[in-house]
Each structure stands twice: as C-alpha cells, then as structure tokens.
Amino acid sequence: MSGGSAWTGAAVAAVTAGYALFSRRLASTPVSAPMVFTGFGVLIGPIGLDALDLGHDAGPVLTLIEAALALLLFTDSMTVRRRDLRTGGFLPLRLLAIGLPLSIGLGWLLAWPLLPGLTLWEFALLGAVLAPTDAALGKTASSSPRVPALVRNGLNVESGLNDGLALPFFLTFLAAIPGTIASEEGVGGVFWRALVVSTAVGLAFGWVGGWLLTLARARDWVTGDWQQVVVLAVAFAAYSVATAADGSGFIATWMGGFAFGVALRKGEATHGKPADGEPGKQRPANLAEYVGGLLGSLSFLVFGAVLLGPTLEHLDWRIITYAVLSLTVVRMLPVALALAGTGMRLPTVAYVGWFGPRGLASVVFGLLLVEDHVPGIQLLSRVIAATIGLSILLHSMSAPYFADRYGNWFDAAKATTPDLREAQDASEGFGRQHHGSRRLR
C-alpha cells in the first residue's frame, strides 16, 4: 500500500470511528450518517485533497458498494412478512405498485426537455436510477413515535423493497443503450439472465440456506454467533453464483432474502424456534445488517468523492432544476395518485410524498453506470449526484422538524376524528433494528 493510500485509509477509519463515538448524540440532530460520510468524501475527493479517485481505485470501490447493496437487499427482503402487507398494507402496496412505476415514468418525461443531448433510453435510465427511496436520509420521518404506525410502517416497507423492484427497469433500460456492456446481451438476454436465471439462483440458495439453518438450530448444532455468519454466506453465495452466470447478483440476493426469510419462519412454525432469534439473543440477520450498514456508510463517502465533488464544479440551471423536480414533483405527484381514494388526509399525502429520499440504491446504480461506460455518463452522473446530494441535505435536515409538525397534526386530528384513517392499527413486522447507513441517523 502506498503512503497516500495508507493515509487515506487512516482518515476513513478515523471519520468512521468518530461518527460511531458520537452516534447517539447525533441521533437527535439533523446530522445524519450519510451527511457526515458524503461531506468527508467531498473533502478527500478530486476537488479537495484528491486522495480518492475512481479512475485509480475503481476495483475496490465498486466491490465495496456492490457488497453494501447486496447485503441490504438480502436483509431487507428477508425481514418482509405477509403481515407487513396485510394490516395497513395498502400504503406500501400502492406506493410500490403504482407510485414507483409512475415515478420512473415521470422522471423519464421531465428529463426530455431539461437534459438535451441524452437519448430516449438514457432518459428512462435516469428515471429508474432516481426512483428508489432510502429511509436512512430521513430516519426520524419513519421512526418517530409521534408519526402514526401506519405511516412509519408504510415508509419502511416501501424503502426496503423499492430498490429491488427498480432493478429490472434499470437493467432493461441499460441493455437497450448501444455501447454499454449490458447491450451485448440485448434486452432479451438481460431479461433471461438477469431476471429469470438470477431469480432462480436466489430462490434456490435462499430456500436451501434457510432450511439448513433451521435444521441446525432445531438440533442445536449452531451457536448464535455462527447463525449470523450463515446469513452473510448465503447472501454472498447467491450474489456470486448469479454473477458468474452473467446474471444480476442484486436480483439474486433480493429474491434469496425472501426465500431465506420464509424458510426460517416455516422452521419456526415446525420446530418452535423463533425465526428472529432466541429470546435475549441476537437475530440471525443482525451481523449482515451491521456489515451492510457500515459498507453503506462508506459508499456515501465514495459517492461524495467520485460523483458529488466533481459535480459541484459543473452545476448549471438544468441540472439543479431536474434535481429539485426529482425530489418534489417526480416523487410527490405519483404518491398523490397512488393514495387517491384511500381516505388519507392531505397532510399525510404531503408527508409521505416529501419523504422519498434518494440514497444508497441510487448511488450504486449511478456508479454502475460509470463502470458500464454509458455514452451520456458525464451528464447522467452530474444529474444523479446533484439529486442525491440535495436529498441528503434536505431530507436529513427536515426530518426532525416535519416529523414533529406532522405528529402535532395527527394528535389533533385523532382527537377530533375517531375513525381517522391514519390511526388504523398497523403491524410493524418490518421494524428492523435499523443498523447501518440506511437506518442510521
């Protein structure tokens, strides 16, 4: 390791330890982990100390961010239960089934007049990259006890699942752009390998891994610590095999997490072992969530260094306008349409619409575009970076204030309206421990 790389590594370790030491104190402030790590990334990037450059460090950087997203996709889908989509499930279902496709489509359409020079499929790709949401950038909005459980649950389930649902759109649009690596397979090839093969690989590894862990737990063959290692191993096995088959490791881990979680819960019903861990012991997914969260935080550092920093030197009114519209119109209008007829009040629709931050999934997708040499990558990367950077700032800073104001409205409305839709009981089965970058404050 060169002297410069060693000092960079030491600085990254120092900022990570520094945030960890003050994490509880910062949890009650608008300063989030993504803000800290992104700011530090800008500092050590090309416009700052020039200690981290994607051109020289592409391999390790992309491995880190891909591992982060793979782990978080696996643990997000692993923890989804049918009860999350049963009581109060209309909210995440509508946001995912109606809001997400509409956001992709609207992001596509608005890019057309604002970003000349890009192709039709590059417009579509931009819409897909910026459609997934990340609850970490405004964690208070989805965790504050003052916010009704129905809304908290809906935002958390949406954030956990929409990145996986956006993946097929992302891969299909990428394959349709001439000159990219994905285009060599063609849309049909990508559909077969990325969707069909990857789904099969993920389901197979997830189910078998979950069944084996259930068997080992039932016979007391495995300790609590090593249960958590199994989760990591299954996630990376699914990712590696799907990638080796020229498929999508992300789709494999996402589907694998579903199958793994179902297998664990079936084991719980059969053997009486709690799928989320023995009473008083850690859950099997804890280690994977911690590791994924840490890698996710470091991914924001990389984002600040290699995407946001250079973008700050080349901002123009078109990029800024699209970023603002992406965080407002492109998110809020589809949410309003998705929630039409549900009985949700206007303050709730506005609250859910505003808290659709762009985070880790968009960072990973953006860096994958750099790796794939998309023809319009220079403009695309600037728009993506500006949108995510603005989201990190605005959503992190506004979450405590708006959660409090929305909580005040809810308390008053509940007191005068006994059958308030937002007061409906909601299962919070998706309520993970929220470790790591996506769930850290």
Secondary structure, DSSP 8 states (H G I E B T S, - for coil): --HHHHHHHHHHHHHHHHHHHTHHHHTTSS--HHHHHHHHHHHHSTTTT----HHHHHHHHHHHHHHHHHHHHHHHHHT--GGGGTTTTHHHHHIIIIIHHHHHHHHHHHHHHHSTT--HHHHHHHHHHT----GGGGHHHHH-TTS-HHHHHHHHHHHHHHHHHHHHHHHHHHHTSTTSTGGGTHHHHHIIIIIIIHHHHHHHHHHHHHHHHHHHHHTT-S-HHHHHHHHHHHHHHHHHHHHHTTS-HHHHHHHHHHHHHHHHHHHHHHH---TT-STTS--TTHHHHHHHHHHHHHHHHHHIIIIIHHHHTS--HHHHHHHHHHHTHHHHHHHHHHTTTS---HHHHHHHHH-----HHHHHHHHHHHHHT-TTHHHHHHHHHHHHHHHHHHHHHHHHHHHHHHHHHHHHHHHH-TT-GGGS----TT-----STTT--
